[in-house]
Amino acid sequence: MKYNVELALQNKTEAYAFNQVAAQANGAAWLKCGNTVILATVVVDETDFVDEDFLPLTVQYVEKSYAAGKFPGGFIKRETKPSDFETLTSRIVDRSLRPLFPKGFANPIQITVMVLSADKEADLQVLALNAASAALYVSDVDIFNSVSAVRIGQIDGEIVFNPTLTQLQNSTLDLYLAGSKDDMLMIEMQTLGTDEVEMVDSMTLDPMIDSATSMASLPVRISNAMGEDELITVLASAQEALYEANSAYENAFKTYAKSPFELQTLVSEINAEMVAYVRENHSDDLKRGINQMAKTERSTALRTIRKNIMKEKPQWDEHELKKAIESVKRSMVRAQILDEKVRADGRGLKEVRPISIETNVLPNAHASALFTRGQTQALVVLTLGGAKDAQMFENLTDSGTQNEAFMVHYNFPGFSVGEPSPIGAPRRRELGHGNLAKRALEGACVRNGQTIRLVSEVLESNGSSSMATVCGGYMALRAGDVEMADPIAGVAMGMVSEGDRHAILTDIMGLEDHDGDLDFKVAGSKEGITAMQMDIKLGGIHLDVLKEALYQAAEARAHIIDIMIGAEDHIELNEGTLPSTDLFHIDPSFIGDIIGQAGKTIRDIIERFDVTIDIDKKKGSVKLTGKNRDGLRGARDHIEGIVSGATPVEKVEYKVGDVVKGKVKKIVDFGAFIELPGGVDGLIHISKLSDGHISRVSDVISEEDELMVEIVEFKGNKIGLGRAK
């Protein structure tokens, strides 16, 4: 492959080849970065137009298993259903490129991004957007603005641009920013929680610990929430990097760009006569319709207005009238916000809708929370499990399978917005919203080795059900007694802008999302932001405006968190169904007593109290996991009794020549394992079971038989037995 362009950018070098492959596409770019190769193509149907008010753009990101020398997983050995990572990457590329297209662009356009070779350190999401943008830039579509992506990490307190995947594993920040030379267009951000060690007085951990052990280490979860000022500083640096990168792309690519075909945009003129008539005769009706909160009620009100006007003006075209009413409605909503500082539902610009929270409304679930904010309602349900319950997955750049132990699944059924649509497989939007909530909560969550699954069932939606999922998710975690480093809440922000005037809106509803200029979701604690997602409908956003929005969001977050903390006081745990975990410390010198000879004591505790026990022999930490709290408390009391001496521990010492009665525990081909008094196991070889020759052990003894045996030898910790005479 002959590469036409090679560019040295932030921490990476990209080489591009044009006009060598996929010649029948409108545009194609072959990108090589390290050992990663990506092909992006653009195809436009120049003869067809979509008669709807939306951009008919489809983006498909596809990973080929051969790119990493792998076979596709599963029974069918070819690529089929896209993975969650592929779906989310398609969504990221779509949201980043969509603002480039002029209003009225109505030709169906398909952008396909294929990963043909994958370096294990490659950031495929960054490269996917860069390749797609390059293919669009050199295509014959009349768009000559480069868009690129940069990922930013924070490692040991230092900001790192385009870190490798290995570096990102040690980062406390994952910020993905897409933009042109002058404008930020899309932001996705999360902070990555860390476990730090705090030294504390041992006696404060557990009074049973010998005070002579002095200080002990205690793991502490840190969410690494990022403050608003720090984030703005990072974004300013990122914007500079985007300017440099896009300038380099445009200068290098212009030579290879095709001559553009004549772009036709279908921007229908709004009928001025109809607009004037609606304003003059139906403004009050329209205002009442706008104030209908729910989408279905508002649509019904607007449809009623349209039908009434058609009775008054039967000669008019109803489709044109619909556009005129929509135009008047939009201008009324925006003017009321900018001029009167009042929103359609009567709220002030910074006002959060009323919130109610109920916890553990589902008695047989591990935990649940019903979070309602205005006319948006999410039922979030928690299920807790062990390591075996984790979701196995494998990304293209992974050397093997991984386990996802913190999951957030978001469902958006049609009835939540009054639509009679069937429930099917999760779509891009549902996967994206679930991923956003996961990123918001995971960094602050103390898992203690558990697998956690949150499922958000959106029961009603009128603006930002994803942020209701974050709030409901936090409440469900606390209703399941899962420890969190910080209370986490989320709020959706919007903006209306006309000329040099703008207004930032807190807790936007669906109408404001539709008619506004900014969709901005931010989640975090009172101290800072843990996750953020922003899609910009304008040409871009200035950092000073974004800073204003971030501070306004922080106020709203604090207000919501105070309500959530108040609701925590009323949580009643589902004791009968909630599995529990307990972590405490003991003097390490007693661990042998807890385990017992051949593990008899610890087995007895596990069976008696129905728990699992993990012990760190060096630190003296004991982790108990059980199906109910009673069993957990009983196991802890028993262990602490052993440490204090209150619970006697049977200890039996054996020597060669001792004759004891044992029980046949397990028969094997070469002999049998015999359980001796005190929980010690010994092995009797088949040759020692009888004076004569025997073919099978089971011809002489059976499991659970009792027999007299003699201690004949010790081999390390193993005891050899013979049949007593």
N, C-alpha and C positions, 0 to 999 in steps of 0.2 A: 504494500500500500504506500503510495506516494503522498506524503502529508504536505498540504499547501500552507498551513499556518502552525506555528509553534509559539505558545505564549507562556512565559514564566509569571505565575500569579502568586497569591499568598500561600506559601508552603506547598505548592504543587505546580506541575508543568502540564499543560494540555496541548495536544497536537490534533489538528482538524484536517480532514480530507473532504473535499467537495467535488461534485460532478463526476464521481467515479463509481458509485453504486446507486441503486434505486433510481435510475434515470427517469422513470415514468412518473415519479412523484413530483409534486409542485416544488418541493424542496427536500434536501436530505443532507445530513451532517454525520460524518463518521468521526467519533471522538475517541482518542486514546490518552489515558492518564495512568502512568505506571503500566501495570499489566491489565488494566481494565479497558475494555473496548465497548462502546455504546453506539448504536445506530439510531438516529432519530429521523423520522420522515414526516412531511406535511402533505396532506392531500385535500384539495378543495373541489367541491362540485360547483363548477363555474356556471352551470346552466340552470341549477335549481335554486329556489329561494324558499325560506321558511316564513310563512305568513303568521308569525307570532312575535310577541315583544320580548324575545330573549335571544341570546347569542347561541347558535347551534354548534357549539364547540364540544368535541369529544376527545379526551386524552386517555390513552391506554399505555401503561407502563408494564412491560413484560420481562420477566427474568427467565432465561433459558438455563436448565440444569447443567447442560454441557459446559456452560461458561465457567463452572468451578470443578469440572471433571466429576460430576455426580449424576446418578440416575434419579429421576423423579421419585419421591417417596410414595408409598402406598402400593396398591395392587396394580393399578394401571400405570405403565411406564412411559407416559408422555404427559406434557404439561396440560392441565385441564383448568380447574377452577383457580382464579387468582388468589394468592395468599393475602392475608391482612396487610402485610408490608407493601405488596404490589398495589393493592387498592388505595392505601393511604398515600403512597407516593404519587399515584395517578391524580389523586385529589389535590396534592400540594402543587404539582405542575400546572394543573388546570387553574387553580386559584391565583397562581402567580402570573400566568399569561393572559388570563381573561381581560384584565384592565387595559391591555394594549389595543384591543379591537375597537374601532369607532362605533358609536351608537348607530344602529340600523344595519350593521353587518348581518346579512341573512343567508349567506351561502353556507351549507353544511361543510364543516371542516373537521378533519380527523388528524390528530397528532399521535404518532405511535413511537414509543421509546423502547428499544430492545437491548437488553444487556447480553452481549455475545461473549465476553470474557470478563471475569471478575477477580480482582485483586482482593485478598482478605482484609486489607487495610483501607479499601476504597470507601468513600462516602457516596453511595450510589444515588442518594436523593439530591445531593448537590450536583453531581455530574449529570443526572437525568434532566434537570432543569436547564443546565448550561447547554446540553446537546439539543434539547427541544427548541430553545431560544435561537441557537445558531441555525437550525434547520428552517425556522420561520423567517429569520433575517435574510437568508440567501434565497428564499423561495420567491415566486413571482406574485406573492400577496403583498399588497402595498403597505407594509409595516416595516419601518426601519428604525425601531428602537430595540436595543438589546436589553434583555433582562437576565440577570444571573443570581446565583445564590451564594451565600457564605454561611458556614456554620462556625459558631464561636463556643469555646469551652473555657472553663476556669480551673486551672490545675495548680495546686499549691498556692492559690491566691493570685496567680498570674493569668491574664487573658491570652488565649491561644486561638489564632484564626485557622480554620480548616484542620483541626486535629485529626490524627489517625484514629481508627476505631479503638486501638489499644489505648491511646492517650485518653480517649473519651471515657473509657471505663474508670479512670481516676479523676474525672472532672466533677465539679459540683454544679456545673451549668451546661445546658444543652440549648443553644439559641440558634434557630434557623431563620435567616432573613433573606427575603427575595426583593429585588428592586432594580430600577433602571439607574441611569447616571444621576438623576436628580431626585427620584422619589422612592420611598419605601412602599412596597405594594402588598407584602404579606409577611407576617411574623408568626412564628411558632416557638414557644419558649417553655422550658421547664427547669426547675432546679432538681438536682439529684441528691437525695438524702445520704448521710453518712452516719456510721456508728463510731462514736468516739469513746475513749476510756476516761472515766473520772475516778480519781482516787478519793476514797471516803474512809472514815473510821469504821472498822469491821463491826463494832458493836451497834452502829446505826443500821447496818444491814440486817443483823440477826443477833439477838442477845445470847444465843446458844454458842456463838463463836468465841473461842478463847481470845481474851483481850490481848494476849501476848502476840497474837498475829498482827497487831497494829493495823496498818492500812490495807485496804482491799480495793481491787479495781471493780468498777461498776460500768457496764456498757450504757451509753446514753445516745439516744437518737437525735440527730440534728437535721432539720429540714432544709437548711441552707437557703431559706427564703431570701430573695434579693430585694434590697430597698429600691424605691423609685428613682432616687438620684443616681445611684450606682448603675441601674439599668439604662437610664438615659445616656450616661457617659459611654457605656458600651455600645449603644445604638448609634451614637454619634461617630464612634470609631468605625463601626460597621458600614455606615453610610459613606464614609470616605473610601473604604475598601471597595464598595460597590461602584463608586464613581470611577475609580482607577481601572477596575476590571472591565466595566462596560465600555469605557472609552477605548481600552485596548481591543476589545472585541469588535467594536464598530469600525475602528480604523483598519483592522486586519481583514474583516469579512466583506467590506464594501466592494472589493475587487471581484468577488465571486458571486455577488447577488445578481439574480436574474432580473431582466426588465419586467416591471410589474404590469399585470393586466389591469384594465380599467375597472376600478372597484366601484361596484354599485351598492349603495346603501338605501335601505327601504325605511326612510324616516317619514312617516305619514304626517302631513300637516294637520294640526288640531283645528277643527272648524271654529273659527272665531265667533261666528254668529251663535253657535250652540253654547260656546263658553260664556258669552255675554248673557244669554238667556238663562243659563243655569245660575250664574252669579246673581242676576237681578231677581229671579223668581223663586229660586229654590235653595238659597244659601242657608236658611234656617233649617230646612229639612236635611240638607247635607251635613250641617254641623251636628244635628242630632244623630244622624247615621254614623258619623265619625266617632261619636262618643259611645256607640255600641262597642262594648269591650271585645267580645269574642269575634273571631274571624267570620264564623258562620252568620252571626247576628248582623255584623257590619255588611257582609255581602248581601244579605237579605234586604237590609235597609237601602243599600245603593241600588239594588235591582228594582225595589219598589219605586224609588224616585225615577228611575229610567222608564219604567212602565207608565207611570203617571205622565211624564213629559211626552211620551209617545202618543198618549191619548190626546194631549194638547196639540201636538205637532205630528200628526200621522204621516205627513209627507217626508219626514226626516228619515235618514238611514240609522237604524238602531246601533249598528256597529260603530259608526262615527260618534253617535251620542255617548256611547259607553266610554270612548276615549276622552271625550270632552268632560264628562263627569269625573273621570279618573284624574284628569289634569287639574280641574278645579279643586278636587278633594286634596290632591297632593300640595298644591299651593296654599290652601287653607291651613293644612296641618303645619307646614313649615313656617308660614307667616305668623301663626298663633304662637309658635315656639320662639321665634326670633323677636317678634314685636311685643308680645304680652308676657313672655317667659312662663307661659302656661301650656301644658300639654293637653292632648285630646281628652284624656280621662280626668282632667282637673288637677293633676299633680304639678308640683313645682319641678324644676329641672333636676334637682338633686334628690328628689323624694323616692324612697323605695316603697313598693306596694306592700300592703299588709301581709304578714307572714304568720302561719300557724304550723306547728310541728307536733306530730304524734309519733311515739316510738313503740315498737313491739306490738303492732296491731295484728300481726300474724303469729298466733300462738305456737304453731308447730315449726316455724322457721327458726333458724338460729338467732336471727335478729332482723328487725325491719324498721323503717322510718317512712312516714308519710309527710313529705315536705310540700307545703302549699304557699305560693307567693302570688298574690293576685289571682289571675286565671291560668296560672301555670302550676301543675301539680305532678310530682314524681313520687312513686312508691319505690323505694330502694331496699332491696332485700340482701342480707348478708348470709353467706354460707362459709363455714370454717372447716378446714380439713388438714390432713398431713401432707408430707412430701409427695406421697404417691398420687395425690389428687391434682398435682400441678399439670398445666397444659404443656405438652411437649411440642416443640417447634424447631425448625431449622431454617435460618436465613441462608441466602446464597453464599455469603462470606464467612459463615460459621464452619469450623472444622468438624463439628458434630452437633447432635441435638442438644437443645437447651430446655430448661423448664421455666415456664412462666407461673410464678407463685402468687402474683397479685393481678387480678383481672377485674375489669369493669366492662360490663355488657349493657349497652343502651338500646332500648326498644321504643319505637315511635309508631304505635298503631294508628290507623286512620281515624278511629273514633275520638282520638285526643283533640282533633280539630274538626270533628263533625263530618268526616268524609267516610263514605261507605266502601272502603277499600279493604281487600283481604290482607291478612298478615302473612308475610313471606320471609325469605332470607334477608339478613341485614344488608342494607344498601350502603353506599359510600358515606352518606351523611351520618347514618347510625354508627358505623365504625369510627368515623372521625370524632363524633361527640363522645363516644365511649373512651376513645384514646385520650381526648382532652381531659376528661374527668380522672382517668387513671394517672395521667401526668401530674394533675393537681394534688392528688391525695397520696400517691405512693411514697414520695420522699419523706413525708411526715409520719408514716405508719411504722409501728413497731411490730414486726411479724412474729418474732420468737420461733422461727422455723415453721410457722403455719402456712398453709395455702389459703388465700383469701379470694373469694369471688363475690363481687357486688353486681347485682342486676337491677337496672333502673327501668321500671315500667312507667313510661310517661302516660298519665291518665288524662291530662288536660294541658293544652299548650297555647299560650298567647305571649310568646317571647321568652327566649333563653331557657329552654328545658335542659340544656347541657349544664348550665350553672345551678339549676335546681338539683340536678344529679350530683354535682359536687357537694352541695349543702346536705342533701339527703344522704349521700354516701358517707360523709363524716358522721352524721347522726346515727346511721346504721352501724358503723364501726364502733361507736361508743356504746350503742345499745347492745352490742355483742361483747362489751368489755374489752375491746381491743385498744391498747394504749396508743396514743398519738402524741408526737412531739409538740404539736401546736394545733389549736382549733383552725380548721381550714374552711373557708367559704368562697363562693364565686358570685360575680355579678356581671351582667352584660351592659356595656356602655354603647352609646350611639352619638352621632353628631349631625347637626344640620348647619349648612354653611351657604351663605349667599354673599358674594363679593368679599369684602373684608370683615364681614360679620360671621360669627359662629356661635353655636350653643352646644355644650356637652350635656348629654342626657344620661342619667343614671337609671339602671334597671329598665331597659327599653322593652316595650311590648311589640307585638308583631307588626302593627301599623307603622311604628317608628323605624323598625328594621327595614320595612319595604320602602318607605318614603324618605329615609335618611341617607347619609353619605358615608357612614362608617359602622362596621359591625366589629365590636371590640369586646372580647371576653377575657376577664382577668380573675384569677383565683389565687388565694394565698392566706396568710395569717395577718394579724395586726402588725407584725414586724416587716412583712415584705411579700413578694410575689413568688409563688411556686409554679404557676403555669399561666400562659397567656396565648391567645390566638387573635390575630387581627387580620381582617380583610378590608381593603380600602377601595371604596367605590369611586372616589375622586381620582385625580391624577396622582395624588400622593398626600402626605401629611407632614407638616412641619414639626420638628421636635418640641418646640415650645407648646404647641397645641396638644401633642401626645403627652407631654409632662403634665399639663393641666388635667387631661383625662385620667392619667394614672393617679394623681392625688385625689381627684374626685371619687375614683373607684376605691381608693383606700378608705375614705370616709364611709362609703356604703358598706364595704367589707367589715369594718369595725362594728357598724350598726347591726349587721346580720349576725356576726359572731356573738355579740352580746345576747341576742335573742336565743341563739343556739346553746350558749352556755347555760342560760336560764332553763332551757328545755332538758339539759343533761341532769339537772337536779331531780327531775321527775321520772327518770328512767327506772323501770322495773325489769330486771333481766328475766329472760325465758329460762329459768333455772332447770326446768325439766328436760330441755332439748339442747341447751347451749354447751358445747364442749369447752373445756377450760384448760388453761395452761398456768403453771405456777413455777416460778424460778426463785430459788433461795440458795444460801451458801451454808456449808458445814465445814468443820475442821477436816482437812484432807486425810488426817490420820485415821479417821473413822470409816473411810470409804470401804476398806476391806471388810469391816463388820457388816456394812449395808449389803455388800455383794454376797457375803457368806461363802462357805466352802463349796466349791464347784457351782457357785451362783444360786444356791438353794434359797437364801434369804431374799434376794432381790426377785427371784421368780415367785416366791410366795407373796410378796408385796404386790407384784403385777397382777397375779391371779385373784388375790383377795379383794383388791380395791379397783380392779379393772382400769389400770392406768398403764402408760408407757413411761419409762424412766431413762433419761440421758444424764450421764454423770461426767463432768470434767475432772479427772483425777488430780490434775495439777492445781487448778484454781479452787477446787472444792465446791463447784457450782452443781446444783441438782435441778434438772428441769423435768417437771411432771406434766403429762398431758392425759386428760381423761374425758370421758363422755359426760360426766356430771360433776358438780362441785363437791358433793358429799364424798365421793370416792377420792377426789383430789385432797380434800382436807384430811380424810382418814389416812391416806398414804403419807402425807407430810407429817402428821402427828406421830405415826409409827416410826418414820425415819428419825425424827427429832427425839423420840423416846430412846432409840438405840444410841444416839449420840450422847444423851444426858444420863444414860444408864437406867432409865426407868423401864425400858423394854429389854428383858434378858435376851442375850444372844447365845445360842447353842454352839459351843465349840468342841470339836472332837479331834483328838490327836491319835494317830495310828502309828504302829511300829510293826516291823516284820515279825510274823508269827502270831499276830492277833487273829482270833477266830470270832467272826460276828455273823449275825443274820442279815442278809440283804434281800432286795427285791429286784427281779429281772425287769430292767427298764426298756431295753431294746435288744433285739436279736439281729445279728449280722452274719454274713457267710463265715467269718473266721472266729466267731465267738459271741459273747454277749456282754452288754454293759449292765453292771449291777449297781443299784443305788444303795449306799451304805448309810448307817445312822449318822446324822449330822449333815446330810445332803451331799456327801462326797460320792463321786462315781468312780468305779473301778472296772477293769476289763478282765474277763476270764476267757482264755483262749480255748478253742474247740478241743484242743488236745488235752486240756486239763479238766474237762467236764466228766470224763469217765475213764476207768482203767483200760477199757477196751476201745477199739476203733469205732468211731461213729461217722456217718456220712453227712448228716445234717444236724445242726444245733437244735432244731425244733423237734428232733426225735427224742431228745432228752429233757428239754425244758421249754416252757412257754412264757410269754410276757406276763408280768404280774405274779409269777411264781415266786415263792420265798424259799431260800436255800441258805445253808451254812457255807461260808467261804472263809478262806485263810489269806491273810496278807502275805504275799510271797516276795514282792520286790517293789522298789520305787524307781521310776525313771523320770527324773525331774518332778513335775507336778502330777505325773500319771502313776496310778496304782495298779500293779499286776496282781491278779487273784488266782487262787487254785481252789478246787473242791475240797472242803474239809472232810477228813476221814471220820 
